[in-house]
């Protein structure tokens, strides 16, 4: 791994490299599909279905229905049109955010490439995507954050955080592809709230070489080419698996730059600092549920009969060459 220099650009010079602010987009592009061959994800949000019209559009108020299971597991039912054992599917779930707002979350699964993605729009308008690459044991978080135009930012800012995917964090792709809802209008809330995870992202990932780590980085992080971060401890795991170490670059830390502050404490918008960004996956299938049955001979067997849903929050700390790239992280 190479070590990045601690220099930062003077305000505000455009250019490439980590010492300068990444080029600002003139207009936002549609986010690329998280999973290869998966359907194009939609920017979910309250009322988005109504704007599109057609199937899934908002309808008038309905009488309250009895509580139903969150999702049904169809253990043996193949998806229509799915060739062989591989299946691709998309599920849209209405989810309640912490402030009480309701948003639509898109869950996509591709058992052929063994990946899943979840996408939702947060209360502050950011579009958050989680992509899980089971083959490479890689998790990719992407955030498209609305910019502050009056403060010199572009229409949106993209960040990518890449971490190791551990076993049993989320249900397998073939299981996700078979999930169905009995009542799509039900507003879901997670059954289990998992603890907040605080991660120090001290390594940058070279976008042009990132496909060696996971082929999904090319699509998911296309808008965040200069802002892809990971952890040194995860890099060690991937290096042991044979990943090329030249794609990683160690970022400056407080031990390298004693004057390096957290961005919320830094008064100069053009100085380097340690930025902090938090996101939350409000609802995702984290475990499979098993039920028991007894045959005519009295033999007991278990079968998959549902899922358990979870909510989990993450806070990422990472180096930025200018506080201008971290205006949300300010002391109030």
N, C-alpha and C positions, 0 to 999 in steps of 0.2 A: 504494500500500500504506500502511496505517496502522501506526503504531508503538505497541506496547503499553506501558503504564506498568510500572514496576518494583516496584509495591507488592505486598504479599502479605497474606493474611488472618491475623488473630490466631487462635490455636488455641482450639477447633476449631469455627469458625462455618460453618454450611452456607449455601449460596447459589449464585448463578450468577455467571458472569464468570471471567476468568482470574486475578483476584486472590484467589480462594477455591478451596478444594478442590472438585472436581466432586461432585455428589450421589452417594451410595453406593447401589448397587442392593440391594434387599432379598433378591433371589434371582436367580441367573443365568438369562438367557434363552438359548434355543437360538440359536447363531450364524445370522445371515441368510445366504441363498445368495449366494456371491461373484459369480456371473455371472447376469445377468438371464436368466430362463427355464432356467437350469441346474438340475439336481436339488439338493435340499437337502443340504448337506455334513454328514457324520457326524463326530462327535468320535472320531478314530482313536486307537487305543492298543492296547498288548498285551492280547489277550484280548477286545477289544471285539466282534469278530465272533462269538466264542463266546457272549457274553451275548445277542446279538441272535438267534442261532439261524438256521436256514434256510440258504439258499445262502451259502457263504463261511464257515460256522461251523467252528471248530477240529475237527480230526479227530485220531485217534490217530497215533502215529509211523509213518512210512513208510520203506521202504528208500531209500537214497540213490540219486538218479538222476544220470545223466551230465550234465555242464555243458551248458546250452542257451543260445542267444542271449537277451540280456536282454529285448528286445521285438522283435516282428516288424512290419514296415511293410507294410501292405496298400495298395499304391499306387492301385489302381483299384476296390477293393471298396467299394461304398456301404454305409452302415449300414442295417440293417433298419428300415423305417418312417420313415427320414429323408426329408422332403419336398424334392425338388430337390437343389441343390448344398449347401444348409445341412445341418449335422449336429450333433447333441448327443450326447455320450458321456461315460461315467465309467469310470475304470480305477482299480483298487486294487492297490497294489504294497507288498510287504513290504520294509522298509528297516531296515538295521542302524544304530543310533545310535553316536556315538563311545564311549560307555561299554560297548558290547556288547549293549545291549538291542535288541530287535526291535519295531518299531512298524509300523502300517499307514498308508500315505500314500494320500490320495485325490487323483486328478488328474481334473479336469473340463474339458471343452472344448465351446464353443458357437461353431461357425463362422458361424452366422447373425448373432450380435452381435459376432463376432470378439473373443472373450475366452477366457481359460483361468484356472483356479484350481488351486492345489495346497494341500493341508492335511494337517498331521501334528501329533501330540502329542509334545512333547519329553520328555526324561528327567525334568525337574522338574515335569511335569504341565501346562505351558503349551500352549495350542492355537494354533498358528502357521498363518496363511493367507497365501499370495501370490496376488494377482489381477493379471493382465496384460490391460490394455485396449489392444489394438493400434490401434484407430481413433483414440483420443485420445493415444496414445503416453504412457500413464500406467501406473505400477506401484504397487500398494497392498499394503503389508505390514500385517497385523493380528496382534496378540498378545493373547490372553486369558490373563492371568496369575493364578494362584491367590493370593488374598489371605491375609494373616496376621491371622486373626480376633482372636487374643490381643493384637494390637498396634493394634486399632482399625480395621482395614481391612475392606472388604466381602468377600464370598465370591470375587469376582474383580475384576481391574482390566483395562480395555481400553485399548490403544494402537493408533494408526494412523499409519503413516509412508508418505507419498506422494512418489514420485520419478519422474523421466522414464524412460520405457522406450526403450532404444536398440535399433537394428536388430541382429538376430542374437544377442540375449541368450538367446532361448528359441525353440523351434520354433514355426511358425505354428499358429493354432487349427485349421485344416482338417487339418493333419498330425497334431496331437495327437488329434483325433477319430477317426483311423483306426488308432491304435496298439492292438495286441493282445498278450497274453502267451501263450506256449506252456505255461508251467508257473507258475501263479499262486502256488504255495507257495515258490518260490525267493526267498531273501533277497537283495536287491539292494544293491550298493555302487557308488558313482559311479566311473566310469572316470577322470574328471579332477577334481582339486580346484583350484578357482579361488581366487585370492587374497582375503583378508579385505578388505572395503571399509568404511572408517571415514567416516561421514557426519555433518556438523554440521547439525542440523535447526533452523534459526534463524527459521523463519516458521510461524505457526499458520494453519490453514485453517478458515474458517467452515463448519460442517456444513450449515447451511440453504442455502448457496449452492454447496456443493461439487459438485452435480450438473452445473453448468456446466463443471466441469473433467472429470469422469467420472461417468456415470450410476451406476456401481457403488459410488461412495462412500456413497450413501444406504443401501444394504443392508449393505455390508461394515463400515462404521464407525458403525453405529447405536448400538452400546454405548460408543463412544469419542467422543461428540459434543464434549466439551471437551478432547480429547487427540488432535487430528489435526495432524500436523507435516509440513513440507516444507522445501526449501532455497531460498535466494534465487536461486541460479543456475538452478534448475529453473523458478522463477517467471518469470524473465526470458524463458526459452524459450517458456513458455505464453502470456505476455503478447504476444509477437510473433505468436502464432497467433490472437490476438483474444480470449483469455479475459479476463473481467472482473476487474480487479485489486482490487475492493473485498472479495473473499472472503479476501484475504491480510492478515495482521497480523504485522509484524516483532516478534519476541520480544526481551526484554532480553538483553544480552550482557555479558561481563566489562568491555568498554570503557564500557558505560553504568553498570554497578554495580561499582566496584572491589572491593567486599567479597564479590562473588559467588564462591562456591567450588564445587568439585565435591562432589556429594552424599556421596560416600564419605569426604570429609574434614570434612564439616559435622557438628558435634556436636548442634546444635539441630534437632529434628525439625520445627519449625514455621517455619524460615527458608527463603527461596528458595535454589535451588542448581541446578547443571547435572547432570542425571541422565544415566546411560549405560545403554543396554539392548542386549544382543547376542542375535541369533538366527541360525539356520542352516537353509538349505534343503538337506537331506541328499542328495536325489536328484531330479533333474529332467532332462528331455530338452532339452539345450542346442543340439544341432546335428543335422542330417540327414546320413546316410551315403549315398554314391552308389557303385554297382557298375557295371562295364562289361560289355557283351555284344557279341557279333559275329554279324551275320546271315550268310545263305548266301553273299552277295556279298563278305563280308569287311569290311563297314562296321562300325565300332565306334561304339556309342552308350552313354550312361550313363542309369541309372535309380535312383530312390530305393529303397534296400534295407534301411534300418535307421536307428537313432538313436545318438547319443553321449550318455552321461549325465554330469552334472556335479554337484558339490557346491559351495556358496558360502555364506560367512558374512558377516554384516553387524553393525556396531556403530553405534548411533545415539546422538548426544549432543543433548540438548534441555533447555530451561529448564522448571523446575517451581516453582510458587509456594511449595511446602512440601516438605521432605524426606520427609514422611509418605507422599508419592506415589511414593517411590523407595526403599523400604526394602531392596530386593534389592541396591542398589549401596552396600554398606558395606564398609569395610576389615576384613579378617579377620586 
